[in-house]
Amino acid sequence: METRTLGRTGLSVTRLGVGLAALGRPAYINLGHDADFPEGRSIEAMQAATFAVLDAARAGGIRYVDAARSYGRAEEFLSAWLAARAMEPDELTIGTKWGYTYVADWQTDVDVHEVKDHSPATLERQIGESIALLGRHLDLLQIHSATLDSGVLDSPEVLDRLVALRRDGVVGAIGLTLSGARQPETLGVARGLERGGERVFDTVQATFNLLERSAGPALAAAHDDGMGVLVKEALANGRLVRGDAADRLRPVAERLAVGPDAVALAFVLAQPWADVVLLGPASVEQLHENLQATRVGLDRSARELLDGMGEAPTAYWGARSALPWR
């Protein structure tokens, strides 16, 4: 699989990476997630599923893994897998995120699954938790869903601490992830932030897919400026795998002998500024289907169909916020 250097970080990454949002906790907002674990959702079953997906990803050439403190036991499962496979730090690049706390206690029917808090105290607690589990394997620390409204980009304490973590070698790079209809504006502010003459952020992770393309120009500009770019939710939380949007992709997918997910992922992989496109498989079967994207070439007729699928950002994020935890 094609590798790249992630912006100015010096970190080596593959064009496809695996995110653990759907594997580290029993409920998530992906369409169809309620049917993803026929073997059950016990902690043991979910850890076994995580091991299987990580083994298959490694066999498929993937060398970037993305976790978060709010992904339930994702870091714990990843840590156990790294130990079980005797992985050395230079064999994978690993990123995690701080800023949300998982509070569902492994239940699927609670009203609140995670709580957002970008305070300095949360940063200190969660970086300690991540380091305790991932240690020298941790390469990239990201703010989870930074927005202009959250105030995290206005916090001198947080920004100074993030820069110090990189300067002291605790992590190799600092990034932020984006969310919401104002992703481009948030990235514009983040790109200009410096502390002590150092740029704060080395990387950005944003939502970009066939339905939500508004961040594209801002991500391209950030990439040109030396930031590493990671793309999340390339399948729009399953909307491009199941449902009406996926049905619009099926004529192209059938002609190319792949699934709609591979077509949607190929569209994102075709963006030259996308260093890592994150997959979110819940099973080895889903991973293998996603990997077909690397062999998909989109011709003119395919691109014409895809070009008509974009939605207004407010409509997209309104639909996303209405997705239930399954």
Secondary structure, DSSP 8 states (H G I E B T S, - for coil): --EEE-GGG--EEESEEEE-TTTSSS--SSTTGGGS-TT---HHHHHHHHHHHHHHHHHTT--EEE--TTSTTHHHHHHHHHHHTT--GGG-EEEEEESEEE-STT-SS-S-SEEE---HHHHHHHHHHHHHHHGGGEEEEEEEEE-TTT-GGG-HHHHHHHHHHHHTTSSSEEEEEE-STTHHHHHHHHHT-EETTEES-SEEEEE--SS--TTHHHHHHHHHTT-EEEEE-TTGGGTTTSSHHHHHHHHHHHHHTS-HHHHHHHHHHT-TT-SEEEE--SSHHHHHHHHGGGG----HHHHHHHHTT---HHHHHHHHHT----
